[in-house]
Amino acid sequence: MTETPSTKPSPETVHIRDSPGAIAGSHNKIKQYFQGRAPVSWPQQIGVPPRPKDFHRRSATKEFELDGWGRTVIATGLGGVGKTQLAADFAQRAQQGRPTLDLLVWVAADSSASITALFGEAAQRLQLEGADTAGSARRFVDWLATTERRWLVVLDDLYEPADVGDLWPPDRPSGCTVVTTRRRDAGLLARGAAVQVGAFSAEEAVTFLRDNLGPSPSAELLAADLGYLPLALAHAVAYIRDLDLSCDEYRERLADRGRRLDELFAEFSAGSGHARAVDSTWQVSIDAANQARPSGIARPVLELASQLDANGIPTLLFTTPPAQQWISARTGDPTKFRPTDCADALAVLHRFNLLVNERATSLARVHALVQRAVRESLRADGPAAA
């Protein structure tokens, strides 16, 4: 009896000379064939990057103009300087550019659980599922290390570097990893090309205000009042628009110390597209810095720094007896205070981008709005005592 040939197509043949990526791709096609699953369609996007609202190209943008891929970029800076906006703009341009971007994975990297979950979802979408979510996430990272497809992974607002664990995306010629973070731990920055993102330049800040509010002779003064901080400028624009104010009228309200920052910024957060209020942007970082060793010292050091010149505070000031007496009293347990704790706390605050600790000049610099937010958080007797 003659056997009738099957009309069902044969699975793709895999040759041992193929690259690991080609073998993996062929293996998946074979699995799809037998499981009756449709092949993965391209391009793929997992996670939703924020739309770069009111985005203005700036000097920091060029740091994301990568000469070819194959590396990790660590964008670090104070909360509110626009790291996420820069990454979102880069992701958008990568999706619209050539060669085509096959895969974009955007992760809100505020915990190990969220990183594992998003990588697990990516594995599921690419039909790489493991025994559980953690196994799937690991298989996804392995796939990144072998695929020839063009991919971009963004770990946005990485809170704790250790949360990534063994899920760091590999450096691949066809891939790129962008990390935005308020941390600048030496071990984290060593993982890639570090980009220190600061505030707008004076020219960039004025251009931002004039593009959004029209010509104003007070734009330069308002930009300076807000320390050229992108997030503060965005909130100010929303506030001015909603209340139909002039720049001068807004400056009067900003100068009124009877008004708190949460009043000037938070009410108009939702309409501005910047959901996080300026003053609360730094609280998470301050809390984390205060918990780091030496525990309980970073906050009182920052409280004392909030009373001084934002443009330069001699770090030796923090070693004087009156300063150390006040700081140790604010910790709640002066018996545990050590003379070296203040210097260590300055290093911690620098690591969390809450101040700049310039060892070469023995000066510390703090953004003026950070200072005001800290002063406003002090209990009634705090400012006078400091």
N, C-alpha and C positions, 0 to 999 in steps of 0.2 A: 504494500500500500504506500502510495506516494504521499509524503507529508506536505501539506500546503504551507507555503511560507507565510509568516505572520506579517500583517500590514502595519503593526505597531513599530514605531521607529526605535532603533537601538540606542541605548545610552551612549554618551560620548566616550570614546576610547581614551584612556589615560596612559601616557607614555612615561616611563621612568626618567626620561631626560628632561621632562617639563620642570619648570620652576616650582618651588613650594606653593606660590600663590596660584599657579595654574592648576596644580594637583588639587589644592583645596577647592578651587572653583569647580573643577570637574567632579570632585567627590560630592559637592552639594547638588550638582545637576543630576547625578545618578540617584541621590537620595530623593530629590524632588520627583524624579521619574517614577520610582517605586512607591512613593507615598502619595502620589497624585496631587502634589502641591505645585502651584504656579511658580515659575522662576521669579527671583527677586527683580523688581523693576528699579530702574535708576533714572534720575538721582533720588536719594533718600534724605530726609531731614527728621531728626529726632530731637525733641525739645524746641522751644520757641524763643529765639533771641528777641530782645526788645527792639522795637523800631527806633532807629537813631533820630529821635525827635529834635527838631531845631538844631541839627548837627552842623557844626562849623569846622571845616578843615583847619588844622592848627599845626604848630611845629611838631607836636608829639605824633601827629598822624604819619609822618614819614617813617617813624620807627616801625610801623606796621607794613610798610612797603617792602616786603621781603624779596630779596634777590634769589628767587627760587625757593623751594620749600625744603623740608627735611630738617627742621629744627623746632625747638620749643621757645616761645617768647613768654617771659614773665613780666607782666605789666603791674608795677607796684606803686602805691601812692596813698595819700590821705583819702578817706572817704569823701566823695563829692567832687573829686577832680576830673571825673569823666572817663574812668578806665573802662567801664562797661559800654559806654557810648562808642569809644574808640574800637573796642572789640566787635560790637554789633555792626559798625560801619565797615570794618574789615571783612566780616562774614558776608555782609550784603554784597560787597564788591567781588568777593571770591565766588559767590554764586552767579554773579552776572558776567564774570570774566571768562577768559580762555587760557589754557584748556579748561574744559568743563569740570566743575566740582561734583563728584559723585556722591559724597556723603558729608553732611554737616550734623554734628552732635553738639548741642548746647546744653550744658549742665549747670544748674544752680548749685554750686559746690559748697553749700553751707554745712554739710555733714557727710560722713562716710556712707550713711544709708541712702542719701539722695544720689551720690555718685554711683554706687552699686546698682541702684534701681534704674537709672538712666542707661547705664552700660548694659544692664540686663535686657532692657527694652530694645536697645539697639541690636543685641544678639538675636532676640526674637524676630525682629523685623528682617534680619539678614539670614534667618533660618539657621542659627548657630546655637540653639538652646542647649544648656547643660542640665544637670540633674536638679539644680535650684538656681535662684537668682544670682548668688555669688559665683557659681560655676559658669553660668551664662556670661556674666560680666568678664570673667577671666578668659573665656573663649573669644569674646569680642576683642579684647586687647591682643590676644594671640593672632587673631585675624588681621588686625591693623599692622602687625609686624611682618606679614607675608603678602598682603594684597598689593596688586599693582594699581588699584583704583585710587583716585585722588580724593583725599579726605581731610576734613578740618574738625578738630575737637576743641571746644572752648570750655574751660573750667572757670566759671564766672564767680567772682567774690569768694575765692577759696579762703575759708575761715581758719582751718587748722591743716597745715601741710601733711601731717601724719594721717589725715582722713583718706588720702588717696591710696595709702598702703602699697600693695603690689599692682595697682591698676594704672600706673603711669603709662600713658601712651608712648610708644617707642618713637625714636627719630627715624623717619623713613623718607627717601627722596620724594615720594608722592604724597606725603602727609605733612600736617602742620598742627601743632598744639599751641593754643594761646591760654594763658592763665592770668586772670585778674585777681589781685589780692591786696589787702592792706598790710600784709606782712612783708618784711624783708630779712627773714632769717637767712644766714649765710648758706645753709644747706639747701634751702629752697631756691635761692638765686643761682646757685651753682648748677641747677638742672637745665638751665637754658640761657638765652640772651636776655639779660635783665634790662627793662626799660623803666626808668624812674619818671612817672607821670606827675607833673606839677600843675599848678593853676594856669589859667590863660596868661599870656603876656598882656601888658597894658593895651597894646594895639588890638589884640584878638578880643579882649573883653569889651572894648569900646565898639568894635565892629559888631559884636554879638548884640549889644544893646541897641545900636542904631538900626541894624537889620530888622530887629523885632519891634522897636518902638518908634522908629523914624528919627529924623535929626533932632538932637537936643544938645544945647550948649553945656548941660550938666552931666552928660554921659560919662565923661572922663572922671569927674568927681565921684559919681555913683559907683563906677567900676572900682575905683580905689577904696571907697568905703567898704565894699564887699570883699576886698582882698583878692579880686580877680578870680574868685572861686566859681567854677562853672555851675555847680548845683545852686549856689546862692543867687547867682545872676538869673538862672532860669526861674526860680521861685519869685524873684523880684519882678521879672517881666510879667508873670501871671498875676501878681498882686496889683501892679500898676494898671494892667489892662482891665482887670475885673472892677476896680474902683475908679477907673478913668482918672488916674493921677498923673501929675508931671513927675519928672525925675527929682526935681527940687522938693516936691511935696513928699515923695517917698523918703528922701534923704532926711527930712525933718522927723519923720516917724522912726526911722532907723536910729537917729541920734537921741531920741527920747528914751532914756534909760528906764522909764516907767513901763515901757513896752518890752516884753520878753521876745526872744527869737521865735519861740513856738507860736506866738501870736502873729508875728510878721511873715512867717513862712508856712506854717502847717495848714492854715485855713484854705489855702489855695493849691495844696499839693495835688489833689485829684485832678483838677482841671488843667494843671500844667503838664501832666504826663510824667511828673517826678514824684512818685507816691511817698517817698520817705522824706520827712521833714529834716531841715538842715541840722537843727540842734540834736536830734536823735540819731543822726547818721554816725556820730562818733561814740555814742554811749556803749555800744557793743564792744568797740575796741578798747575803751577806757576800762570797762569791767574786766575784759580778758587780760589787759596789761596789769591790772591791780591784783589779779589772781596768780600771775606769774611770779617766780622767785626773783627777788625777795617779796613774799606775799604781803599785800597791804601797804606797800610803799609808793607805788607808781601814782595812785590817785592824789595823795597829799602833795607829792612833788609837783604834779601838774597843777594842783590848786594854787600852790605858791607861785609857780611860773605864770599863772593866769593874771597875777597882779602886776607883772613887770613888763618891760619893753618887748613887744613881739619880735622886734628886729634883731635882738641880741641880748642874751642874759648870760653874764659870766657864770660858768658852771661852778667856780669856786664858791659862789654864794651859798650853794646848797651844803657846803661842808662847814659853814660857820656855826658856832654854838647856838645862836638864836634860831636859825633855820632848822637845825637838826632837832632842837627841843620842840619846836612847833610840829614838825613832821612826825616825830616819834609819838607825840601826844595824840595826833590824828589817827594813828594806827590802832588805838584802843588798848595796846599793851606795850608801853614804852620799855619794859624790861627786856623785850626780845629785839629791840632795835640795835643795829651795829653801825659803826661809823662809815663802813663801806656801802651800806644799803642805798644811800642816795645816788652814788655813782652808778651802781648796778641798775637802779630804777630808771635813771636817764637813758641807759643803754636799752632797757626794755621798751621805754616810750619811743625811742628811735626805731626799734625793731617793728613796732606797731604803727609807724608813720604818724604818730601824734605830735612829735616834735623832731627837729633836726639837731642832732648832737654833734657839733663840729669839734672833733678832738684837736685838730690842728690849731684852731683859734681859741679853744676853750670857751666856746659860746654855744648857747642853746637858742633855737629859734622856734616860735610857736605861731601858727596862723591866728590872726586877730579874732576871727569868728570862733575858733576853737576856744580861745581864752574867754570870750564872752559867754559861750555856752557853759563852760566850767564854772565861771563866776556865778552864773544864774542858778547853778545846781547846788551851790553851797547853802548850808543852813544859815539862819539869820545872823549868827555871830561869826560866821566864817570869814567873810571879806574883811571885816574890821580887824580881826585877829591876824589874818595873813598880812 
